[in-house]
Structure formats: structure tokens, C-alpha cells
Amino acid sequence: MEVSYNKLWKLLIDLNMSKADLRRAMGLSTGTMTKLTKGEDVSMDALKRICQTCKCNIGDIMDVYPDNEALEQTDY
């Protein structure tokens, strides 16, 4: 399965917040931010803290696709 955090990046724009702002507000490690940027798996705790910081639900920050659908949904 593939993970996309495109919704998170769009939400940050709406909140007028940069990735660095989010990282500092939550105390996230640079490693976790790198994983998010690369679309890799991160801990559920990190996802819950992002939701708490952004005042949203998990579906507002990420999508999970079966491997063959991820390429069709990418906005590159």
C-alpha cells in the first residue's frame, strides 16, 4: 500500500503554515518530516499529533492507496 500526504501539504497552505512551522509546533524530528515528505510510513502517534495541531481528522491529512492505484492518483 502507498501513502500520500498531499492533503497535509494542502492543509498547511490553507493554515498559512510551513513544514518547518509544523515540525517546530509539534516537536517532530527531522527524520519524521523527511518520511512525511517522501510519502513513507510514520507512527500513528505522529499522525495523531499532526491532527491535534491542525485541528483535523486523519482523513484530512493523508490517503492510503493499493500499490497499483497510487500512481494514478499522483499530481506530479
C-alpha positions in Angstrom: 0.0 0.0 0.0 1.1 3.5 -0.8 0.6 6.6 1.4 0.1 10.1 0.2 0.3 13.2 2.4 -0.7 15.6 -0.3 -3.7 16.6 1.7 -1.5 17.6 4.6 0.6 19.8 2.4 -2.5 21.5 1.0 -3.9 21.9 4.6 -0.7 23.6 5.7 -1.1 26.1 2.9 -4.6 26.8 4.0 -3.4 27.3 7.6 -0.6 29.6 6.3 1.9 27.2 7.9 5.2 25.8 6.5 6.5 22.3 7.1 9.1 23.8 9.4 6.4 25.6 11.4 4.6 22.3 11.8 7.7 20.5 12.8 8.5 23.1 15.4 5.0 23.3 16.8 4.9 19.6 17.3 8.5 18.9 18.1 8.7 16.4 15.3 12.1 15.1 14.4 13.6 15.9 11.1 13.6 12.2 10.3 9.8 12.1 10.7 9.4 15.2 8.5 11.6 13.5 5.8 9.4 10.4 5.9 6.3 12.5 5.5 7.8 14.4 2.6 8.8 11.1 0.9 5.4 9.6 1.5 6.7 6.9 3.8 5.0 5.4 6.9 5.2 7.3 10.1 3.9 6.4 13.6 0.3 6.7 14.5 1.3 8.9 17.4 2.9 11.4 14.9 -0.3 11.3 12.8 -2.5 11.9 15.8 -0.3 14.8 16.9 -0.5 16.4 13.5 -4.3 16.1 13.6 -4.4 17.7 17.0 -2.1 20.5 15.9 -4.0 21.2 12.7 -7.4 20.5 14.4 -8.5 17.9 11.8 -9.1 14.2 11.2 -6.6 11.7 9.8 -8.5 11.6 6.5 -7.9 15.3 6.2 -4.1 14.8 6.1 -3.5 11.5 4.2 -4.7 8.9 1.7 -3.8 5.2 1.5 -3.9 3.5 -1.9 -3.4 0.0 -3.0 0.0 -0.1 -4.8 -1.4 0.0 -8.3 -3.7 3.0 -7.6 -1.1 5.3 -6.1 0.5 6.2 -9.5 -2.9 7.0 -10.9 -3.7 9.5 -8.1 -0.4 11.4 -8.0 -0.5 15.0 -9.0 3.1 15.3 -10.4 
